[in-house]
Amino acid sequence: MVDEPLVLLASARIIRIPLGDEVRDGGLASIREVAAHLPEASSLASGTMVAVADRVQGARKPGMLERMTGHGAGPTLHRAARCTALLARGYVRVGGGSDKDKTDWAWGFAP
């Protein structure tokens, strides 16, 4: 078992959720909406990592000033919503973290 799943991102199945520009509830979108975009864990080979990015599909990366101030950044999905959706779809060892590009990831592994 790897202690730091972020090193596995290169081989993970990456999911970007295609929700509209207006993300409800400060990023706590409907768990059902997020889960609908995730493959069922039982359909994947055991140990397959699925990673879900915080930025919705099509959203631009925030500029340096936006990252510093926190204003103007594109819509993001809260990690709690992504992790809960992974659990609902049957993933295990669910967790999250940020990479060097400041993208927040939620991940889970197929049992």
Order of alpha helices (4+ residues) and beta strands (2+ residues): beta-alpha-beta-alpha-alpha-beta-beta
